[in-house]
Amino acid sequence: MLKAENISHSFGYPLFEGLNLEIASREKVAIIGVSGSGKSTLLHILAGTILPNSGTVSHFGIQYQKRTSSEKEKFRREDIGIIFQSHYLFKGFSALENLEVASILSGQNIDYNLIREFGLENLINQKVTELSGGQQQRVSIARILTKKPKIIFADEPTGNLDRETANSVIKTIFKYIDNNSGIAVIVTHDESLANRCDKIYKLKDGIFEKIK
């Protein structure tokens, strides 16, 4: 379970105050709102990469702020996966080598079924700099799933993908969440993707409300 209690944060001006959120295992949650509303900041607060001005975030009953430095590092390395808008791949490496790095750091084996599901079989040995933006995004998402995280945080995960590929990738992510009792938190402008989630929250003018 992921739980946020009384979260407040500002960047010179208040983004949100007293925000509360609770997400159970196997739930897929979308966060929507206009650009600049604080969606990505909230995503990173929930992931622990940004600390809120006030309030607490707990993952599986443990407050993130109370973890030791080594526990936080282990949590980020093994338990969560963040899909960024940018790919953040190792540019000098092949697609396969990027997956191998994730495998080594997390101690998990590469799932070659995942490579096939993402249509990467014929691209796996190419340098990522030789791939298109959409292909790099697929490698990036496959790298995250290789870690076998308990929680996936995704910031516009389908932004660089065509509709057919986006549907396939989201189907794979959601299947992973269901099969592994995981959690997915997705920031998106894509209404069709948001509607596929179990819950939808909207962040607007500092107000965080559930609309589905």
Contacts in CASP RR format, 6 or more apart in sequence:
PFRMAT RR
TARGET T0000
AUTHOR 0000-0000-0000
METHOD contacts of the structure
MODEL  1
MLKAENISHSFGYPLFEGLNLEIASREKVAIIGVSGSGKSTLLHILAGTI
LPNSGTVSHFGIQYQKRTSSEKEKFRREDIGIIFQSHYLFKGFSALENLE
VASILSGQNIDYNLIREFGLENLINQKVTELSGGQQQRVSIARILTKKPK
IIFADEPTGNLDRETANSVIKTIFKYIDNNSGIAVIVTHDESLANRCDKI
YKLKDGIFEKIK
1 22 0 8 1.000
1 23 0 8 1.000
1 24 0 8 1.000
1 25 0 8 1.000
1 58 0 8 1.000
1 59 0 8 1.000
1 60 0 8 1.000
1 61 0 8 1.000
1 183 0 8 1.000
2 21 0 8 1.000
2 22 0 8 1.000
2 23 0 8 1.000
2 46 0 8 1.000
2 57 0 8 1.000
2 58 0 8 1.000
2 59 0 8 1.000
2 151 0 8 1.000
2 183 0 8 1.000
2 185 0 8 1.000
3 21 0 8 1.000
3 22 0 8 1.000
3 23 0 8 1.000
3 57 0 8 1.000
3 58 0 8 1.000
3 61 0 8 1.000
4 19 0 8 1.000
4 20 0 8 1.000
4 21 0 8 1.000
4 22 0 8 1.000
4 45 0 8 1.000
4 46 0 8 1.000
4 55 0 8 1.000
4 56 0 8 1.000
4 57 0 8 1.000
4 58 0 8 1.000
5 20 0 8 1.000
5 55 0 8 1.000
5 56 0 8 1.000
5 57 0 8 1.000
5 58 0 8 1.000
6 18 0 8 1.000
6 19 0 8 1.000
6 20 0 8 1.000
6 54 0 8 1.000
6 55 0 8 1.000
6 56 0 8 1.000
7 16 0 8 1.000
7 18 0 8 1.000
7 19 0 8 1.000
7 20 0 8 1.000
7 21 0 8 1.000
7 42 0 8 1.000
7 45 0 8 1.000
7 52 0 8 1.000
7 54 0 8 1.000
7 55 0 8 1.000
7 56 0 8 1.000
7 57 0 8 1.000
8 14 0 8 1.000
8 16 0 8 1.000
8 17 0 8 1.000
8 18 0 8 1.000
8 19 0 8 1.000
8 52 0 8 1.000
8 53 0 8 1.000
8 54 0 8 1.000
8 55 0 8 1.000
9 15 0 8 1.000
9 16 0 8 1.000
9 41 0 8 1.000
9 42 0 8 1.000
9 45 0 8 1.000
9 50 0 8 1.000
9 52 0 8 1.000
9 53 0 8 1.000
10 53 0 8 1.000
11 41 0 8 1.000
14 206 0 8 1.000
15 37 0 8 1.000
15 38 0 8 1.000
15 41 0 8 1.000
15 42 0 8 1.000
15 206 0 8 1.000
16 38 0 8 1.000
16 42 0 8 1.000
16 203 0 8 1.000
16 206 0 8 1.000
16 207 0 8 1.000
16 208 0 8 1.000
17 206 0 8 1.000
18 55 0 8 1.000
19 42 0 8 1.000
19 208 0 8 1.000
21 29 0 8 1.000
21 46 0 8 1.000
21 201 0 8 1.000
21 208 0 8 1.000
23 29 0 8 1.000
23 183 0 8 1.000
23 185 0 8 1.000
23 199 0 8 1.000
24 183 0 8 1.000
25 181 0 8 1.000
25 182 0 8 1.000
25 183 0 8 1.000
26 177 0 8 1.000
26 178 0 8 1.000
26 181 0 8 1.000
26 182 0 8 1.000
26 183 0 8 1.000
27 183 0 8 1.000
27 184 0 8 1.000
27 198 0 8 1.000
27 199 0 8 1.000
28 174 0 8 1.000
28 177 0 8 1.000
28 183 0 8 1.000
28 184 0 8 1.000
28 186 0 8 1.000
28 196 0 8 1.000
28 197 0 8 1.000
28 198 0 8 1.000
28 199 0 8 1.000
29 183 0 8 1.000
29 184 0 8 1.000
29 185 0 8 1.000
29 186 0 8 1.000
29 197 0 8 1.000
29 198 0 8 1.000
29 199 0 8 1.000
29 200 0 8 1.000
29 201 0 8 1.000
30 186 0 8 1.000
30 187 0 8 1.000
30 188 0 8 1.000
30 193 0 8 1.000
30 194 0 8 1.000
30 197 0 8 1.000
30 199 0 8 1.000
30 200 0 8 1.000
30 201 0 8 1.000
31 39 0 8 1.000
31 42 0 8 1.000
31 43 0 8 1.000
31 185 0 8 1.000
31 186 0 8 1.000
31 187 0 8 1.000
31 188 0 8 1.000
31 200 0 8 1.000
31 201 0 8 1.000
31 202 0 8 1.000
31 203 0 8 1.000
32 39 0 8 1.000
32 187 0 8 1.000
32 188 0 8 1.000
32 189 0 8 1.000
32 191 0 8 1.000
32 194 0 8 1.000
32 200 0 8 1.000
32 201 0 8 1.000
32 202 0 8 1.000
32 203 0 8 1.000
33 39 0 8 1.000
33 189 0 8 1.000
33 202 0 8 1.000
33 203 0 8 1.000
33 204 0 8 1.000
34 204 0 8 1.000
37 203 0 8 1.000
37 204 0 8 1.000
37 205 0 8 1.000
37 206 0 8 1.000
38 203 0 8 1.000
39 187 0 8 1.000
39 203 0 8 1.000
40 155 0 8 1.000
40 187 0 8 1.000
41 50 0 8 1.000
42 187 0 8 1.000
42 203 0 8 1.000
42 208 0 8 1.000
43 153 0 8 1.000
43 155 0 8 1.000
43 185 0 8 1.000
43 187 0 8 1.000
44 50 0 8 1.000
44 82 0 8 1.000
44 153 0 8 1.000
45 51 0 8 1.000
45 52 0 8 1.000
45 57 0 8 1.000
46 57 0 8 1.000
46 153 0 8 1.000
46 185 0 8 1.000
47 76 0 8 1.000
47 80 0 8 1.000
47 81 0 8 1.000
47 82 0 8 1.000
47 151 0 8 1.000
47 153 0 8 1.000
48 57 0 8 1.000
48 64 0 8 1.000
48 72 0 8 1.000
48 76 0 8 1.000
49 76 0 8 1.000
49 82 0 8 1.000
51 65 0 8 1.000
56 63 0 8 1.000
56 64 0 8 1.000
56 65 0 8 1.000
57 63 0 8 1.000
57 64 0 8 1.000
57 65 0 8 1.000
58 64 0 8 1.000
59 75 0 8 1.000
59 79 0 8 1.000
59 80 0 8 1.000
59 150 0 8 1.000
59 151 0 8 1.000
60 150 0 8 1.000
64 72 0 8 1.000
64 75 0 8 1.000
67 75 0 8 1.000
77 105 0 8 1.000
77 106 0 8 1.000
77 147 0 8 1.000
78 106 0 8 1.000
78 107 0 8 1.000
78 147 0 8 1.000
78 149 0 8 1.000
79 149 0 8 1.000
79 150 0 8 1.000
79 151 0 8 1.000
80 149 0 8 1.000
80 150 0 8 1.000
80 151 0 8 1.000
80 152 0 8 1.000
80 153 0 8 1.000
81 144 0 8 1.000
81 147 0 8 1.000
81 149 0 8 1.000
81 151 0 8 1.000
81 152 0 8 1.000
81 153 0 8 1.000
82 144 0 8 1.000
82 152 0 8 1.000
82 153 0 8 1.000
82 154 0 8 1.000
82 155 0 8 1.000
83 140 0 8 1.000
83 141 0 8 1.000
83 144 0 8 1.000
83 152 0 8 1.000
83 153 0 8 1.000
83 154 0 8 1.000
83 155 0 8 1.000
83 157 0 8 1.000
84 140 0 8 1.000
84 155 0 8 1.000
85 155 0 8 1.000
85 156 0 8 1.000
85 159 0 8 1.000
87 128 0 8 1.000
87 133 0 8 1.000
87 136 0 8 1.000
87 137 0 8 1.000
87 139 0 8 1.000
87 140 0 8 1.000
88 140 0 8 1.000
89 98 0 8 1.000
89 128 0 8 1.000
89 136 0 8 1.000
89 139 0 8 1.000
89 140 0 8 1.000
89 143 0 8 1.000
90 97 0 8 1.000
90 98 0 8 1.000
90 101 0 8 1.000
90 128 0 8 1.000
91 127 0 8 1.000
91 128 0 8 1.000
91 129 0 8 1.000
92 127 0 8 1.000
92 128 0 8 1.000
92 129 0 8 1.000
93 101 0 8 1.000
93 127 0 8 1.000
93 128 0 8 1.000
94 124 0 8 1.000
94 125 0 8 1.000
94 126 0 8 1.000
94 127 0 8 1.000
94 128 0 8 1.000
95 120 0 8 1.000
95 123 0 8 1.000
95 124 0 8 1.000
95 125 0 8 1.000
95 126 0 8 1.000
95 128 0 8 1.000
95 131 0 8 1.000
95 139 0 8 1.000
96 124 0 8 1.000
96 125 0 8 1.000
98 128 0 8 1.000
98 139 0 8 1.000
98 140 0 8 1.000
98 143 0 8 1.000
99 110 0 8 1.000
99 115 0 8 1.000
99 139 0 8 1.000
99 142 0 8 1.000
99 143 0 8 1.000
99 146 0 8 1.000
100 110 0 8 1.000
101 143 0 8 1.000
102 108 0 8 1.000
102 143 0 8 1.000
102 144 0 8 1.000
102 146 0 8 1.000
102 147 0 8 1.000
103 109 0 8 1.000
103 110 0 8 1.000
103 146 0 8 1.000
105 147 0 8 1.000
106 146 0 8 1.000
106 147 0 8 1.000
106 148 0 8 1.000
108 146 0 8 1.000
108 147 0 8 1.000
108 148 0 8 1.000
110 146 0 8 1.000
111 145 0 8 1.000
111 146 0 8 1.000
114 142 0 8 1.000
114 145 0 8 1.000
114 146 0 8 1.000
114 172 0 8 1.000
115 121 0 8 1.000
115 124 0 8 1.000
115 142 0 8 1.000
117 168 0 8 1.000
117 172 0 8 1.000
118 138 0 8 1.000
118 139 0 8 1.000
118 141 0 8 1.000
118 142 0 8 1.000
118 168 0 8 1.000
118 169 0 8 1.000
118 172 0 8 1.000
119 138 0 8 1.000
120 135 0 8 1.000
120 138 0 8 1.000
120 139 0 8 1.000
120 142 0 8 1.000
123 131 0 8 1.000
123 135 0 8 1.000
123 139 0 8 1.000
128 136 0 8 1.000
128 139 0 8 1.000
131 139 0 8 1.000
133 160 0 8 1.000
134 160 0 8 1.000
134 161 0 8 1.000
134 162 0 8 1.000
134 165 0 8 1.000
136 160 0 8 1.000
137 157 0 8 1.000
137 159 0 8 1.000
137 160 0 8 1.000
137 161 0 8 1.000
138 161 0 8 1.000
138 165 0 8 1.000
138 169 0 8 1.000
141 157 0 8 1.000
141 169 0 8 1.000
141 173 0 8 1.000
144 152 0 8 1.000
145 152 0 8 1.000
145 172 0 8 1.000
145 173 0 8 1.000
145 176 0 8 1.000
148 180 0 8 1.000
150 180 0 8 1.000
150 182 0 8 1.000
150 183 0 8 1.000
151 182 0 8 1.000
151 183 0 8 1.000
151 184 0 8 1.000
151 185 0 8 1.000
152 173 0 8 1.000
152 176 0 8 1.000
152 177 0 8 1.000
152 182 0 8 1.000
152 183 0 8 1.000
152 184 0 8 1.000
152 185 0 8 1.000
153 185 0 8 1.000
154 173 0 8 1.000
154 184 0 8 1.000
154 185 0 8 1.000
154 186 0 8 1.000
154 187 0 8 1.000
154 188 0 8 1.000
155 187 0 8 1.000
156 187 0 8 1.000
156 188 0 8 1.000
156 189 0 8 1.000
156 190 0 8 1.000
157 169 0 8 1.000
157 170 0 8 1.000
157 173 0 8 1.000
157 186 0 8 1.000
157 188 0 8 1.000
158 166 0 8 1.000
158 169 0 8 1.000
158 170 0 8 1.000
158 188 0 8 1.000
158 190 0 8 1.000
158 193 0 8 1.000
159 166 0 8 1.000
159 190 0 8 1.000
161 169 0 8 1.000
166 190 0 8 1.000
166 193 0 8 1.000
170 193 0 8 1.000
170 196 0 8 1.000
173 184 0 8 1.000
174 184 0 8 1.000
174 196 0 8 1.000
176 182 0 8 1.000
177 183 0 8 1.000
177 184 0 8 1.000
184 197 0 8 1.000
186 193 0 8 1.000
186 194 0 8 1.000
186 197 0 8 1.000
188 194 0 8 1.000
194 200 0 8 1.000
194 212 0 8 1.000
195 212 0 8 1.000
197 212 0 8 1.000
199 210 0 8 1.000
199 212 0 8 1.000
200 210 0 8 1.000
200 211 0 8 1.000
200 212 0 8 1.000
201 208 0 8 1.000
201 209 0 8 1.000
201 210 0 8 1.000
201 211 0 8 1.000
202 208 0 8 1.000
202 209 0 8 1.000
202 211 0 8 1.000
END
